[in-house]
Amino acid sequence: MKTITGIFLAMLISSGIFAETLSVDTEKSELKWTGKKVAGKHYGKVQLKEGLLILKDGKIESGIFVVDMRTITSDDLPEGTLNEKLVGHLKSDDFFGVEQYPETTLNITSGTHKGNGNYTVNGKLTIRDITKPVEFEASREGNVFTATITVDRSEYNVKYGSGKFFQNLGDNLIYDDFTMDVTIVLE
């Protein structure tokens, strides 16, 4: 966390901006993923390793969130062989390659306040060392932010079962978009 804090403090000092830097409570925050395929869907969780959100006048200014991809779980299958097989496959090079790419990072670059605690958030998402712009809607209630982020995995070189890369997949087709339902609790 010291590295992230140092980066943002340096940014604030160098730009002369006075803002409030808030740490994320990683124990209370929650990231739920859902991936769909022709024959159904899978869902589970992944843990936030660390994060900071910078607010200016109560509005989102910037932030950084680091996800530990090694913590990915499946919640739709009972514990046992099928669950272990799915989680192992998600951690493999077919999907997120967590041995080589153990972290995913979301850098918030701006947030537009739309009123009533609602925001449009812009940032850069890095998966498998590939960075792409991302935009999503977020809501704030007290010290809790919630959002649903839709990610096109094919943009991050996650090709397994993708109709963009393979033909005639039939029931083995896995949709490229997956969602992350995010609940961020600030300390």
N, CA, C and O of each residue as an XYZ file, in Angstrom:
748
protein
N       0.813     -1.190      0.000
C       0.000      0.000      0.000
C       0.857      1.253      0.000
O       0.431      2.288     -0.513
N       2.066      1.183      0.569
C       2.933      2.346      0.621
C       3.261      2.849     -0.773
O       3.363      4.058     -0.978
N       3.429      1.955     -1.733
C       3.751      2.362     -3.090
C       2.621      3.171     -3.699
O       2.855      4.238     -4.267
N       1.409      2.679     -3.587
C       0.260      3.394     -4.137
C       0.091      4.728     -3.435
O      -0.122      5.745     -4.095
N       0.181      4.750     -2.120
C       0.031      5.991     -1.375
C       1.094      6.994     -1.796
O       0.790      8.172     -1.987
N       2.323      6.550     -1.942
C       3.404      7.438     -2.358
C       3.181      8.039     -3.732
O       3.447      9.220     -3.953
N       2.694      7.226     -4.651
C       2.419      7.709     -6.015
C       1.383      8.817     -5.984
O       1.572      9.868     -6.596
N       0.286      8.584     -5.272
C      -0.780      9.575     -5.258
C      -0.413     10.818     -4.470
O      -0.811     11.919     -4.851
N       0.326     10.678     -3.394
C       0.760     11.860     -2.667
C       1.678     12.709     -3.535
O       1.579     13.936     -3.533
N       2.556     12.070     -4.265
C       3.435     12.809     -5.171
C       2.624     13.530     -6.241
O       2.931     14.669     -6.592
N       1.588     12.867     -6.761
C       0.729     13.497     -7.777
C       0.024     14.718     -7.191
O      -0.048     15.765     -7.835
N      -0.489     14.586     -5.983
C      -1.203     15.692     -5.354
C      -0.286     16.872     -5.069
O      -0.649     18.022     -5.318
N       0.899     16.587     -4.546
C       1.843     17.658     -4.219
C       2.310     18.359     -5.489
O       2.364     19.588     -5.538
N       2.648     17.581     -6.520
C       3.171     18.186     -7.745
C       2.123     18.981     -8.499
O       2.468     19.937     -9.194
N       0.856     18.618     -8.386
C      -0.175     19.344     -9.125
C      -0.793     20.464     -8.299
O      -1.566     21.268     -8.820
N      -0.458     20.520     -7.021
C      -0.989     21.586     -6.189
C      -2.468     21.404     -5.857
O      -3.117     22.350     -5.409
N      -2.998     20.235     -6.062
C      -4.412     19.980     -5.814
C      -4.586     19.513     -4.377
O      -3.864     18.624     -3.925
N      -5.532     20.098     -3.656
C      -5.860     19.598     -2.325
C      -7.039     18.658     -2.477
O      -8.107     19.054     -2.944
N      -6.841     17.429     -2.087
C      -7.890     16.427     -2.203
C      -7.806     15.478     -1.016
O      -6.818     15.447     -0.283
N      -8.854     14.719     -0.856
C      -8.925     13.738      0.225
C      -8.576     12.366     -0.342
O      -9.226     11.884     -1.270
N      -7.543     11.743      0.225
C      -7.113     10.419     -0.206
C      -7.648      9.392      0.782
O      -7.312      9.426      1.966
N      -8.485      8.476      0.291
C      -9.120      7.483      1.142
C      -8.669      6.084      0.753
O      -8.667      5.719     -0.422
N      -8.289      5.313      1.757
C      -7.915      3.918      1.523
C      -9.175      3.068      1.427
O     -10.225      3.412      1.969
N      -9.042      1.966      0.732
C     -10.141      1.028      0.590
C     -10.007     -0.050      1.664
O      -8.918     -0.575      1.897
N     -11.110     -0.369      2.306
C     -11.146     -1.470      3.260
C     -11.296     -2.753      2.443
O     -12.397     -3.095      2.010
N     -10.197     -3.451      2.238
C     -10.204     -4.632      1.367
C     -10.982     -5.797      1.974
O     -11.453     -6.668      1.242
N     -11.124     -5.828      3.290
C     -11.884     -6.907      3.932
C     -13.383     -6.741      3.719
O     -14.099     -7.731      3.568
N     -13.862     -5.506      3.704
C     -15.297     -5.250      3.546
C     -15.705     -5.066      2.088
O     -16.877     -5.233      1.751
N     -14.763     -4.726      1.228
C     -15.064     -4.538     -0.193
C     -15.257     -5.890     -0.863
O     -14.746     -6.905     -0.390
N     -15.999     -5.899     -1.972
C     -16.306     -7.169     -2.625
C     -16.340     -7.000     -4.145
O     -16.897     -6.037     -4.671
N     -15.728     -7.966     -4.831
C     -15.725     -8.003     -6.289
C     -16.327     -9.337     -6.727
O     -15.768    -10.399     -6.454
N     -17.478     -9.273     -7.413
C     -18.147    -10.477     -7.900
C     -18.095    -10.482     -9.423
O     -18.469     -9.502    -10.066
N     -17.631    -11.583     -9.992
C     -17.558    -11.703    -11.446
C     -18.649    -12.655    -11.937
O     -19.065    -13.570    -11.226
N     -19.103    -12.415    -13.176
C     -20.043    -13.316    -13.841
C     -19.610    -13.451    -15.290
O     -19.444    -12.454    -15.993
N     -19.428    -14.681    -15.731
C     -19.105    -14.979    -17.121
C     -20.197    -15.874    -17.684
O     -20.658    -16.806    -17.025
N     -20.606    -15.577    -18.913
C     -21.701    -16.340    -19.519
C     -21.225    -17.100    -20.739
O     -20.287    -16.700    -21.429
N     -21.901    -18.206    -20.979
C     -21.637    -19.036    -22.151
C     -22.982    -19.476    -22.704
O     -24.018    -19.259    -22.076
N     -22.966    -20.092    -23.873
C     -24.208    -20.525    -24.501
C     -24.991    -21.439    -23.562
O     -26.215    -21.342    -23.475
N     -24.296    -22.312    -22.870
C     -24.950    -23.323    -22.043
C     -25.152    -22.885    -20.589
O     -25.445    -23.730    -19.743
N     -25.006    -21.603    -20.272
C     -25.220    -21.155    -18.899
C     -24.258    -20.065    -18.489
O     -23.854    -19.239    -19.307
N     -23.890    -20.065    -17.218
C     -22.971    -19.045    -16.712
C     -22.230    -19.595    -15.494
O     -22.620    -20.594    -14.889
N     -21.141    -18.894    -15.163
C     -20.401    -19.155    -13.943
C     -20.215    -17.815    -13.246
O     -20.193    -16.764    -13.887
N     -20.082    -17.867    -11.937
C     -19.854    -16.647    -11.175
C     -19.050    -16.966     -9.920
O     -19.003    -18.103     -9.449
N     -18.429    -15.929     -9.405
C     -17.607    -16.105     -8.217
C     -17.070    -14.779     -7.740
O     -17.655    -13.727     -7.998
N     -15.955    -14.835     -7.045
C     -15.369    -13.622     -6.481
C     -13.870    -13.586     -6.741
O     -13.245    -14.591     -7.081
N     -13.326    -12.406     -6.571
C     -11.889    -12.187     -6.592
C     -11.623    -11.084     -5.579
O     -12.462    -10.203     -5.392
N     -10.472    -11.121     -4.924
C     -10.210    -10.188     -3.831
C      -9.424     -8.960     -4.275
O      -8.512     -9.030     -5.099
N      -9.815     -7.852     -3.700
C      -9.092     -6.608     -3.884
C      -7.870     -6.647     -2.981
O      -7.981     -6.879     -1.778
N      -6.703     -6.418     -3.572
C      -5.454     -6.442     -2.812
C      -5.240     -5.124     -2.075
O      -4.866     -5.106     -0.902
N      -5.485     -4.020     -2.782
C      -5.322     -2.687     -2.202
C      -5.986     -1.665     -3.103
O      -6.268     -1.933     -4.271
N      -6.232     -0.492     -2.544
C      -6.846      0.546     -3.349
C      -6.911      1.875     -2.631
O      -6.919      1.949     -1.403
N      -6.958      2.919     -3.431
C      -7.101      4.290     -2.965
C      -8.088      5.014     -3.869
O      -8.155      4.755     -5.071
N      -8.837      5.908     -3.285
C      -9.724      6.758     -4.068
C      -9.469      8.191     -3.630
O      -9.434      8.481     -2.434
N      -9.294      9.070     -4.576
C      -9.038     10.472     -4.278
C     -10.285     11.271     -4.633
O     -10.768     11.239     -5.765
N     -10.790     11.988     -3.636
C     -11.984     12.804     -3.796
C     -11.620     14.265     -3.620
O     -10.795     14.617     -2.777
N     -12.236     15.102     -4.417
C     -12.073     16.543     -4.274
C     -13.475     17.126     -4.180
O     -14.292     16.947     -5.083
N     -13.744     17.813     -3.100
C     -15.077     18.350     -2.844
C     -16.141     17.260     -2.924
O     -17.246     17.498     -3.412
N     -15.800     16.049     -2.438
C     -16.747     14.942     -2.423
C     -16.956     14.260     -3.759
O     -17.796     13.368     -3.874
N     -16.203     14.667     -4.770
C     -16.341     14.096     -6.111
C     -15.112     13.261     -6.455
O     -14.013     13.535     -5.972
N     -15.302     12.243     -7.289
C     -14.198     11.363     -7.679
C     -13.203     12.134     -8.533
O     -13.554     12.701     -9.569
N     -11.967     12.144     -8.082
C     -10.889     12.806     -8.815
C     -10.028     11.759     -9.542
O      -9.740     11.890    -10.732
N      -9.627     10.723     -8.800
C      -8.799      9.660     -9.369
C      -8.753      8.511     -8.372
O      -9.355      8.576     -7.300
N      -8.041      7.474     -8.735
C      -7.913      6.339     -7.823
C      -7.144      5.210     -8.473
O      -6.863      5.228     -9.671
N      -6.814      4.237     -7.660
C      -6.147      3.043     -8.169
C      -6.598      1.849     -7.328
O      -6.684      1.923     -6.102
N      -6.879      0.758     -8.016
C      -7.333     -0.469     -7.365
C      -6.546     -1.638     -7.945
O      -6.423     -1.772     -9.162
N      -6.017     -2.482     -7.064
C      -5.232     -3.639     -7.482
C      -5.973     -4.897     -7.044
O      -6.293     -5.063     -5.867
N      -6.241     -5.780     -8.002
C      -6.959     -7.029     -7.756
C      -5.961     -8.183     -7.779
O      -5.130     -8.275     -8.682
N      -6.046     -9.054     -6.790
C      -5.191    -10.240     -6.715
C      -5.880    -11.365     -7.477
O      -6.778    -12.018     -6.945
N      -5.467    -11.594     -8.714
C      -6.112    -12.589     -9.577
C      -5.906    -14.021     -9.082
O      -6.631    -14.926     -9.493
N      -4.942    -14.230     -8.219
C      -4.719    -15.571     -7.666
C      -5.834    -15.999     -6.721
O      -5.928    -17.172     -6.362
N      -6.688    -15.044     -6.312
C      -7.751    -15.334     -5.349
C      -9.082    -15.673     -6.011
O     -10.084    -15.834     -5.315
N      -9.116    -15.783     -7.324
C     -10.381    -16.017     -8.022
C     -11.030    -17.312     -7.534
O     -10.371    -18.339     -7.372
N     -12.346    -17.231     -7.306
C     -13.110    -18.391     -6.856
C     -14.337    -18.566     -7.745
O     -14.718    -17.665     -8.492
N     -14.933    -19.723     -7.648
C     -16.208    -20.004     -8.297
C     -17.226    -20.274     -7.200
O     -16.995    -21.104     -6.321
N     -18.362    -19.566     -7.253
C     -19.391    -19.744     -6.236
C     -20.603    -20.514     -6.750
O     -21.488    -20.864     -5.968
N     -20.656    -20.782     -8.051
C     -21.836    -21.454     -8.595
C     -21.714    -22.974     -8.581
O     -22.722    -23.673     -8.685
N     -20.513    -23.490     -8.455
C     -20.309    -24.936     -8.404
C     -19.974    -25.356     -6.978
O     -19.234    -24.657     -6.285
N     -20.511    -26.489     -6.534
C     -20.157    -26.954     -5.185
C     -18.669    -27.275     -5.118
O     -18.049    -27.631     -6.120
N     -18.112    -27.143     -3.926
C     -16.697    -27.466     -3.759
C     -16.448    -28.899     -4.192
O     -17.267    -29.789     -3.961
N     -15.312    -29.103     -4.820
C     -14.972    -30.428     -5.309
C     -14.290    -30.338     -6.654
O     -13.772    -29.286     -7.029
N     -14.291    -31.430     -7.372
C     -13.529    -31.559     -8.604
C     -13.935    -30.553     -9.673
O     -13.062    -29.919    -10.266
N     -15.235    -30.382     -9.944
C     -15.668    -29.449    -10.990
C     -15.298    -28.014    -10.649
O     -14.858    -27.260    -11.518
N     -15.474    -27.634     -9.389
C     -15.116    -26.292     -8.953
C     -13.617    -26.071     -9.120
O     -13.193    -25.056     -9.673
N     -12.828    -27.007     -8.650
C     -11.365    -26.900     -8.761
C     -10.921    -26.837    -10.215
O      -9.993    -26.104    -10.556
N     -11.589    -27.608    -11.074
C     -11.250    -27.606    -12.497
C     -11.530    -26.243    -13.126
O     -10.706    -25.725    -13.880
N     -12.704    -25.656    -12.815
C     -13.039    -24.341    -13.357
C     -12.066    -23.278    -12.865
O     -11.539    -22.506    -13.665
N     -11.824    -23.229    -11.565
C     -10.922    -22.221    -11.012
C      -9.518    -22.396    -11.592
O      -8.868    -21.413    -11.947
N      -9.058    -23.620    -11.687
C      -7.753    -23.878    -12.284
C      -7.683    -23.406    -13.731
O      -6.668    -22.863    -14.168
N      -8.766    -23.616    -14.467
C      -8.803    -23.183    -15.859
C      -8.796    -21.655    -15.956
O      -8.112    -21.095    -16.813
N      -9.552    -20.977    -15.084
C      -9.564    -19.510    -15.078
C      -8.190    -18.939    -14.732
O      -7.813    -17.880    -15.233
N      -7.447    -19.633    -13.881
C      -6.106    -19.173    -13.504
C      -5.058    -19.506    -14.560
O      -3.959    -18.951    -14.537
N      -5.387    -20.407    -15.484
C      -4.421    -20.863    -16.486
C      -4.204    -19.819    -17.580
O      -4.878    -18.789    -17.619
N      -3.260    -20.104    -18.457
C      -2.973    -19.209    -19.573
C      -4.130    -19.104    -20.562
O      -4.177    -18.152    -21.341
N      -5.070    -20.062    -20.552
C      -6.260    -19.956    -21.401
C      -7.087    -18.725    -21.052
O      -7.749    -18.148    -21.914
N      -7.046    -18.326    -19.780
C      -7.816    -17.173    -19.326
C      -6.890    -16.085    -18.778
O      -6.358    -15.291    -19.554
N      -6.690    -16.032    -17.480
C      -6.000    -14.889    -16.882
C      -4.521    -15.100    -16.604
O      -3.843    -14.151    -16.212
N      -3.995    -16.295    -16.789
C      -2.562    -16.545    -16.637
C      -1.993    -15.967    -15.357
O      -1.023    -15.210    -15.395
N      -2.585    -16.316    -14.223
C      -2.252    -15.646    -12.959
C      -0.818    -15.871    -12.496
O      -0.304    -15.092    -11.694
N      -0.172    -16.908    -12.979
C       1.221    -17.096    -12.594
C       2.090    -15.979    -13.176
O       2.973    -15.454    -12.498
N       1.836    -15.627    -14.418
C       2.591    -14.555    -15.068
C       1.982    -13.174    -14.812
O       2.696    -12.173    -14.759
N       0.656    -13.130    -14.655
C      -0.066    -11.860    -14.467
C      -0.906    -11.932    -13.191
O      -2.129    -12.039    -13.272
N      -0.282    -11.877    -12.026
C      -1.015    -12.083    -10.775
C      -1.946    -10.933    -10.378
O      -2.808    -11.105     -9.516
N      -1.777     -9.758    -11.007
C      -2.592     -8.607    -10.627
C      -3.276     -7.974    -11.832
O      -2.742     -7.946    -12.941
N      -4.458     -7.476    -11.577
C      -5.198     -6.646    -12.517
C      -5.336     -5.287    -11.849
O      -5.563     -5.207    -10.642
N      -5.202     -4.220    -12.628
C      -5.222     -2.876    -12.056
C      -6.247     -1.996    -12.758
O      -6.359     -1.997    -13.984
N      -6.984     -1.253    -11.959
C      -7.892     -0.231    -12.487
C      -7.399      1.117    -11.987
O      -7.369      1.374    -10.783
N      -7.015      1.973    -12.922
C      -6.617      3.341    -12.603
C      -7.766      4.260    -12.978
O      -8.131      4.352    -14.151
N      -8.334      4.932    -12.005
C      -9.404      5.893    -12.258
C      -8.748      7.202    -12.685
O      -7.874      7.721    -11.990
N      -9.174      7.733    -13.831
C      -8.599      8.980    -14.329
C      -9.528     10.174    -14.135
O      -9.071     11.316    -14.097
N     -10.842      9.915    -14.010
C     -11.785     11.001    -13.760
C     -13.145     10.433    -13.378
O     -13.467      9.275    -13.646
N     -13.916     11.285    -12.749
C     -15.281     10.927    -12.408
C     -16.167     12.146    -12.556
O     -15.852     13.213    -12.030
N     -17.254     11.998    -13.256
C     -18.184     13.105    -13.449
C     -19.385     12.890    -12.540
O     -20.081     11.880    -12.646
N     -19.623     13.844    -11.648
C     -20.751     13.741    -10.724
C     -22.038     14.093    -11.469
O     -22.146     15.161    -12.072
N     -22.999     13.193    -11.420
C     -24.275     13.382    -12.131
C     -25.402     13.755    -11.181
O     -26.550     13.891    -11.606
N     -25.090     13.921     -9.904
C     -26.102     14.260     -8.912
C     -26.588     13.036     -8.163
O     -26.471     11.913     -8.654
N     -27.131     13.249     -6.978
C     -27.705     12.184     -6.142
C     -26.748     11.020     -5.908
O     -27.187      9.873     -5.826
N     -25.457     11.291     -5.801
C     -24.488     10.240     -5.523
C     -24.151      9.361     -6.709
O     -23.553      8.300     -6.531
N     -24.516      9.767     -7.910
C     -24.233      8.982     -9.122
C     -23.105      9.624     -9.927
O     -23.003     10.846    -10.030
N     -22.259      8.757    -10.493
C     -21.082      9.211    -11.229
C     -20.924      8.425    -12.524
O     -21.348      7.274    -12.626
N     -20.315      9.061    -13.499
C     -19.735      8.361    -14.638
C     -18.240      8.365    -14.394
O     -17.636      9.422    -14.215
N     -17.639      7.176    -14.387
C     -16.230      7.027    -14.041
C     -15.454      6.574    -15.275
O     -15.886      5.677    -15.999
N     -14.309      7.202    -15.505
C     -13.413      6.826    -16.593
C     -12.086      6.377    -16.012
O     -11.621      6.890    -14.994
N     -11.491      5.409    -16.685
C     -10.212      4.927    -16.214
C      -9.528      4.054    -17.229
O      -9.917      3.990    -18.395
N      -8.497      3.381    -16.756
C      -7.718      2.461    -17.583
C      -7.620      1.139    -16.842
O      -7.163      1.090    -15.700
N      -8.050      0.072    -17.494
C      -8.035     -1.253    -16.909
C      -6.898     -2.051    -17.525
O      -6.762     -2.110    -18.747
N      -6.081     -2.665    -16.676
C      -4.963     -3.480    -17.145
C      -5.187     -4.925    -16.723
O      -5.273     -5.238    -15.535
N      -5.281     -5.800    -17.724
C      -5.389     -7.246    -17.529
C      -4.332     -7.879    -18.420
O      -4.227     -7.520    -19.593
N      -3.548     -8.808    -17.897
C      -2.507     -9.491    -18.659
C      -1.543     -8.489    -19.319
O      -1.109     -8.691    -20.453
N      -1.223     -7.429    -18.611
C      -0.314     -6.363    -19.082
C      -0.832     -5.630    -20.321
O      -0.050     -5.001    -21.034
N      -2.121     -5.703    -20.582
C      -2.751     -4.955    -21.675
C      -3.677     -3.932    -21.025
O      -4.516     -4.280    -20.194
N      -3.516     -2.668    -21.412
C      -4.290     -1.584    -20.824
C      -5.256     -1.012    -21.856
O      -4.874     -0.689    -22.981
N      -6.518     -0.898    -21.442
C      -7.577     -0.363    -22.304
C      -8.407      0.628    -21.500
O      -8.522      0.497    -20.282
N      -8.993      1.632    -22.183
C      -9.882      2.558    -21.471
C     -11.169      1.850    -21.058
O     -11.623      0.912    -21.712
N     -11.738      2.322    -19.962
C     -12.988      1.760    -19.464
C     -13.850      2.901    -18.923
O     -13.334      3.870    -18.366
N     -15.158      2.776    -19.091
C     -16.101      3.748    -18.545
C     -17.252      2.978    -17.925
O     -17.712      1.983    -18.485
N     -17.720      3.435    -16.767
C     -18.833      2.767    -16.100
C     -19.545      3.752    -15.182
O     -19.028      4.823    -14.862
N     -20.738      3.362    -14.773
C     -21.543      4.162    -13.848
C     -21.295      3.654    -12.434
O     -21.180      2.449    -12.214
N     -21.214      4.571    -11.478
C     -21.012      4.213    -10.074
C     -21.967      5.025     -9.215
O     -22.394      6.116     -9.595
N     -22.292      4.478     -8.056
C     -23.158      5.162     -7.092
C     -22.458      5.202     -5.740
O     -21.712      4.294     -5.376
N     -22.717      6.274     -5.014
C     -22.130      6.422     -3.678
C     -23.229      6.582     -2.646
O     -24.173      7.352     -2.819
N     -23.073      5.829     -1.566
C     -23.945      5.986     -0.408
C     -23.051      5.948      0.814
O     -22.576      4.882      1.208
N     -22.816      7.108      1.420
C     -21.889      7.204      2.542
C     -20.476      6.893      2.096
O     -19.952      7.525      1.179
N     -19.854      5.911      2.751
C     -18.481      5.545      2.389
C     -18.427      4.315      1.480
O     -17.388      3.664      1.375
N     -19.545      4.000      0.824
C     -19.618      2.829     -0.054
C     -19.932      3.251     -1.491
O     -20.892      3.975     -1.758
N     -19.085      2.772     -2.402
C     -19.315      2.967     -3.835
C     -19.683      1.618     -4.451
O     -19.075      0.601     -4.116
N     -20.661      1.598     -5.339
C     -21.031      0.380     -6.064
C     -21.018      0.667     -7.557
O     -21.278      1.788     -7.995
N     -20.709     -0.371     -8.329
C     -20.673     -0.246     -9.784
C     -20.755     -1.630    -10.404
O     -20.413     -2.630     -9.773
N     -21.208     -1.671    -11.636
C     -21.106     -2.868    -12.453
C     -20.256     -2.499    -13.656
O     -20.588     -1.588    -14.415
N     -19.153     -3.222    -13.816
C     -18.224     -2.946    -14.911
C     -18.287     -4.116    -15.881
O     -18.117     -5.270    -15.488
N     -18.534     -3.808    -17.157
C     -18.551     -4.828    -18.197
C     -17.217     -4.786    -18.926
O     -16.767     -3.727    -19.364
N     -16.591     -5.950    -19.051
C     -15.259     -6.054    -19.652
C     -15.320     -7.030    -20.822
O     -15.857     -8.130    -20.690
N     -14.773     -6.628    -21.961
C     -14.630     -7.520    -23.114
C     -13.273     -8.204    -22.997
O     -12.239     -7.608    -23.299
N     -13.286     -9.443    -22.562
C     -12.044    -10.180    -22.290
C     -11.179    -10.335    -23.528
O      -9.957    -10.437    -23.417
N     -11.795    -10.355    -24.715
C     -11.021    -10.546    -25.945
C     -10.055     -9.390    -26.189
O      -9.039     -9.562    -26.862
N     -10.366     -8.213    -25.646
C      -9.464     -7.071    -25.787
C      -8.183     -7.237    -24.967
O      -7.214     -6.503    -25.161
N      -8.187     -8.201    -24.058
C      -7.040     -8.437    -23.181
C      -6.372     -9.775    -23.495
O      -5.695    -10.359    -22.649
N      -6.572    -10.244    -24.710
C      -5.942    -11.467    -25.192
C      -6.387    -12.717    -24.423
O      -5.620    -13.666    -24.261
N      -7.632    -12.699    -23.957
C      -8.229    -13.871    -23.322
C      -9.133    -14.491    -24.389
O     -10.289    -14.100    -24.545
N      -8.590    -15.455    -25.112
C      -9.218    -15.960    -26.331
C     -10.046    -17.226    -26.158
O     -10.897    -17.513    -27.000
N      -9.828    -17.978    -25.110
C     -10.428    -19.304    -24.979
C     -11.950    -19.255    -25.171
O     -12.640    -18.509    -24.478
N     -12.461    -20.042    -26.102
C     -13.897    -20.153    -26.344
C     -14.547    -18.920    -26.931
O     -15.773    -18.818    -26.937
N     -13.752    -17.972    -27.430
C     -14.275    -16.720    -27.965
C     -14.649    -16.866    -29.436
O     -13.866    -17.373    -30.240
N     -15.847    -16.419    -29.774
C     -16.301    -16.430    -31.161
C     -15.530    -15.460    -32.040
O     -15.595    -15.564    -33.265
N     -14.804    -14.524    -31.452
C     -13.987    -13.594    -32.237
C     -12.733    -14.271    -32.774
O     -12.147    -13.814    -33.755
N     -12.321    -15.363    -32.127
C     -11.078    -16.019    -32.509
C     -11.274    -17.427    -33.068
O     -10.418    -17.935    -33.793
N     -12.406    -18.059    -32.731
C     -12.644    -19.438    -33.150
C     -14.037    -19.563    -33.763
O     -14.979    -18.896    -33.333
N     -14.155    -20.421    -34.770
C     -15.437    -20.649    -35.428
C     -16.022    -21.984    -34.999
O     -15.323    -22.852    -34.475
N     -17.310    -22.126    -35.230
C     -18.023    -23.386    -34.999
C     -17.870    -23.906    -33.567
O     -17.654    -25.100    -33.358
N     -17.981    -23.021    -32.596
C     -17.855    -23.434    -31.199
C     -19.148    -24.050    -30.654
O     -19.122    -24.780    -29.664
N     -20.258    -23.756    -31.295
C     -21.537    -24.313    -30.851
C     -21.789    -24.029    -29.382
O     -21.676    -22.884    -28.943
N     -22.132    -25.070    -28.610
C     -22.422    -24.921    -27.176
C     -21.182    -24.605    -26.342
O     -21.302    -24.318    -25.151
N     -20.001    -24.653    -26.942
C     -18.762    -24.351    -26.227
C     -18.384    -22.866    -26.273
O     -17.372    -22.455    -25.706
N     -19.219    -22.066    -26.962
C     -18.961    -20.633    -27.056
C     -19.075    -19.984    -25.678
O     -20.045    -20.206    -24.953
N     -18.071    -19.180    -25.328
C     -18.090    -18.381    -24.107
C     -18.142    -16.926    -24.544
O     -17.299    -16.471    -25.317
N     -19.139    -16.197    -24.045
C     -19.288    -14.803    -24.453
C     -18.083    -13.988    -23.996
O     -17.509    -14.230    -22.934
N     -17.715    -13.015    -24.830
C     -16.530    -12.210    -24.538
C     -16.723    -11.280    -23.348
O     -15.788    -11.058    -22.579
N     -17.924    -10.735    -23.187
C     -18.174     -9.819    -22.080
C     -18.377    -10.579    -20.772
O     -19.132    -11.550    -20.715
N     -17.700    -10.127    -19.736
C     -18.010    -10.586    -18.385
C     -18.233     -9.349    -17.539
O     -17.781     -8.260    -17.894
N     -18.925     -9.508    -16.424
C     -19.220     -8.363    -15.572
C     -18.562     -8.521    -14.216
O     -18.354     -9.627    -13.717
N     -18.243     -7.375    -13.639
C     -17.734     -7.294    -12.274
C     -18.695     -6.403    -11.491
O     -18.812     -5.211    -11.773
N     -19.379     -6.982    -10.511
C     -20.203     -6.199     -9.593
C     -19.306     -5.820     -8.424
O     -18.832     -6.673     -7.674
N     -19.090     -4.533     -8.294
C     -18.079     -4.010     -7.376
C     -18.741     -3.257     -6.212
O     -19.611     -2.410     -6.416
N     -18.316     -3.581     -5.009
C     -18.683     -2.818     -3.819
C     -17.382     -2.400     -3.131
O     -16.644     -3.240     -2.616
N     -17.116     -1.111     -3.130
C     -15.901     -0.573     -2.536
C     -16.277      0.168     -1.251
O     -17.082      1.099     -1.268
N     -15.681     -0.260     -0.146
C     -15.903      0.387      1.142
C     -14.651      1.174      1.498
O     -13.555      0.618      1.577
N     -14.826      2.466      1.711
C     -13.699      3.334      2.052
C     -13.523      3.392      3.569
O     -14.492      3.341      4.327
N     -12.264      3.499      3.989
C     -11.964      3.584      5.425
C     -12.060      5.024      5.889
O     -11.843      5.309      7.067
